[in-house]
Amino acid sequence: MAESKSNGSKSKTQAKRATTEAKKSAAKTAKASKRAATKTAVAEKNQVQTVVETAVDFPVGAVLAVSDRVTELVEPWTDRSKAERQIKRYRSSLRKSLKRTERRGGTARRRAISEARKTRNQVEREARNRRREVETTIKRNRNEVESRVRKAIDEQTSRAQGVVESATGVVGTVSSQITALR
């Protein structure tokens, strides 16, 4: 029984120790959870704050930009001398723009005329070359045909002369035979 008593006191001590450790562990877990929740809350608070600041800053910035632009537009017209200077600037700017546009148009026109001239000259050159080639081919073919015709005529003439000479010889022979028979 003494052993069971000592075993009983050990298990009470162990139980107390386990309980204490469980409490410590629960406290640590609770502390860690609290820290994590705090960090999350702070991050969410910062994010919300950034969104709210953007929502406020954007319209304020837009109003300020519009205000600056209106001031820039209105300021030159507040005084007569400033207004006259501004009108002179506009006239000068418009004159420059018109001159620039005119120069660009002239340049484009000259370039188009030059390209058209080049194209026309190239087409005419090609036409002359082709005509020359055709004329040369025609002359060559005509000369060749005339040469062949002359050659054929000469051949036929010499054949005809040969036939005539043979015929004359035959006629002479036949005549002399006829004369001898008479």
DOFI-987268 format. One line per 8 residues: their letters; for each residue x, y negated, z negated of C-alpha. Coordinates in Angstrom, 3 decimals, padded with zeros to 6 digits. Layout:
<pts>
a = X Y Z | ...
</pts>
This chain:
<pts>
maesksng = 000.000 000.000 000.000 | 002.919 -002.292 -000.583 | 003.808 -001.782 003.021 | 000.362 -002.710 004.160 | 000.534 -005.828 002.019 | 003.821 -006.854 003.577 | 002.438 -006.058 007.027 | -000.618 -008.094 006.191
sksktqak = 001.441 -011.114 005.149 | 003.546 -010.812 008.304 | 000.505 -010.836 010.489 | -000.859 -013.869 008.638 | 002.442 -015.649 009.179 | 002.482 -014.611 012.794 | -001.079 -015.749 013.206 | -000.262 -019.119 011.643
ratteakk = 002.793 -019.438 013.854 | 000.768 -018.522 016.982 | -001.907 -021.006 015.990 | 000.678 -023.750 015.450 | 002.329 -022.990 018.780 | -001.036 -022.975 020.508 | -001.855 -026.353 018.953 | 001.512 -027.753 020.065
saaktaka = 001.049 -026.361 023.568 | -002.479 -027.772 023.755 | -001.173 -031.132 022.570 | 001.596 -031.093 025.201 | -000.895 -030.134 027.905 | -003.287 -032.848 026.774 | -000.448 -035.366 026.745 | 000.675 -034.317 030.265
skraatkt = -002.911 -034.472 031.513 | -003.309 -037.907 029.951 | -000.050 -039.069 031.603 | -001.116 -037.692 035.021 | -004.568 -039.269 034.694 | -002.969 -042.577 033.754 | -000.616 -042.450 036.772 | -003.520 -041.592 039.094
avaeknqv = -005.622 -044.392 037.633 | -002.768 -046.878 038.040 | -002.170 -045.778 041.655 | -005.886 -046.038 042.437 | -006.040 -049.438 040.729 | -003.077 -050.656 042.837 | -004.662 -049.330 046.026 | -007.993 -050.993 045.242
qtvvetav = -006.174 -054.210 044.353 | -004.332 -054.155 047.719 | -007.579 -053.588 049.635 | -009.317 -056.410 047.733 | -006.387 -058.772 048.292 | -006.417 -057.954 052.026 | -010.170 -058.494 052.153 | -009.696 -061.943 050.578
dfpvgavl = -006.433 -062.936 052.337 | -007.595 -062.192 055.880 | -010.549 -064.615 056.008 | -008.525 -067.289 054.196 | -005.679 -066.897 056.694 | -008.123 -067.004 059.622 | -009.665 -070.230 058.289 | -006.214 -071.771 057.866
avsdrvte = -005.178 -070.757 061.416 | -008.366 -072.236 062.882 | -007.843 -075.378 060.832 | -004.263 -075.734 062.135 | -005.410 -075.212 065.726 | -008.200 -077.776 065.382 | -005.722 -080.240 063.922 | -003.341 -079.621 066.846
lvepwtdr = -006.169 -080.175 069.324 | -007.652 -083.254 067.652 | -004.474 -085.055 066.535 | -003.331 -086.287 069.995 | -006.743 -087.895 070.533 | -006.942 -089.856 067.256 | -005.093 -092.899 068.612 | -005.431 -094.584 072.037
skaerqik = -001.679 -094.602 072.732 | -001.393 -090.941 071.707 | -004.349 -090.098 073.935 | -002.746 -091.894 076.907 | 000.537 -090.042 076.308 | -001.340 -086.764 076.153 | -003.130 -087.535 079.426 | 000.225 -088.374 081.058
ryrsslrk = 001.586 -085.035 079.840 | -001.421 -083.226 081.291 | -001.046 -085.049 084.632 | 002.672 -084.300 084.740 | 002.101 -080.665 083.871 | -000.658 -080.377 086.484 | 001.546 -082.051 089.133 | 004.406 -079.641 088.349
slkrterr = 002.051 -076.688 088.516 | 000.641 -077.830 091.876 | 004.148 -078.385 093.315 | 005.246 -074.950 092.101 | 002.157 -073.358 093.654 | 002.758 -075.225 096.926 | 006.402 -074.088 097.022 | 005.394 -070.490 096.392
ggtarrra = 002.805 -070.698 099.187 | 005.344 -072.191 101.602 | 007.904 -069.558 100.735 | 005.355 -066.774 101.220 | 004.251 -068.261 104.579 | 007.841 -068.566 105.843 | 008.614 -065.035 104.701 | 005.512 -063.691 106.488
isearktr = 006.407 -065.558 109.715 | 009.971 -064.253 109.536 | 008.777 -060.675 109.011 | 006.304 -061.020 111.914 | 009.090 -062.356 114.173 | 011.398 -059.499 113.178 | 008.678 -056.943 113.828 | 007.785 -058.501 117.203
nqverear = 011.446 -058.569 118.290 | 011.916 -054.960 117.214 | 008.810 -053.831 119.129 | 009.896 -055.778 122.245 | 013.413 -054.303 122.021 | 011.999 -050.778 121.755 | 009.667 -051.430 124.704 | 012.563 -052.725 126.859
nrrrevet = 014.709 -049.708 125.927 | 011.933 -047.262 126.714 | 011.136 -049.008 130.009 | 014.841 -048.915 130.950 | 015.003 -045.200 130.082 | 011.876 -044.476 132.160 | 013.187 -046.506 135.138 | 016.552 -044.745 134.932
tikrnrne = 014.856 -041.343 134.798 | 012.609 -042.247 137.744 | 015.598 -043.467 139.836 | 017.582 -040.344 138.986 | 014.655 -038.070 139.860 | 013.914 -040.023 143.094 | 017.565 -039.837 144.188 | 017.642 -036.137 143.389
vesrvrka = 014.417 -035.504 145.329 | 015.619 -037.613 148.299 | 018.937 -035.715 148.290 | 017.138 -032.382 148.253 | 014.775 -033.509 151.021 | 017.713 -034.749 153.165 | 019.551 -031.481 152.544 | 016.444 -029.478 153.451
ideqtsra = 015.903 -031.594 156.605 | 019.556 -031.181 157.574 | 019.326 -027.424 157.019 | 016.115 -027.189 159.026 | 017.577 -029.412 161.775 | 020.712 -027.281 162.062 | 018.585 -024.134 162.098 | 016.376 -025.684 164.757
qgvvesat = 019.442 -026.647 166.807 | 020.760 -023.134 166.389 | 017.418 -021.758 167.534 | 017.313 -024.244 170.449 | 020.861 -023.339 171.475 | 020.036 -019.664 171.219 | 016.847 -020.241 173.133 | 018.739 -022.254 175.753
gvvgtvss = 021.274 -019.467 176.020 | 018.503 -016.901 176.338 | 016.676 -019.082 178.881 | 019.942 -019.500 180.819 | 020.505 -015.768 180.729 | 016.926 -015.046 181.720 | 017.142 -017.660 184.527 | 020.336 -016.179 185.879
qitalr = 018.821 -012.692 185.725 | 015.726 -013.946 187.474 | 017.860 -015.655 190.081 | 019.872 -012.485 190.549 | 016.722 -010.542 191.027 | 015.456 -012.770 193.650
</pts>
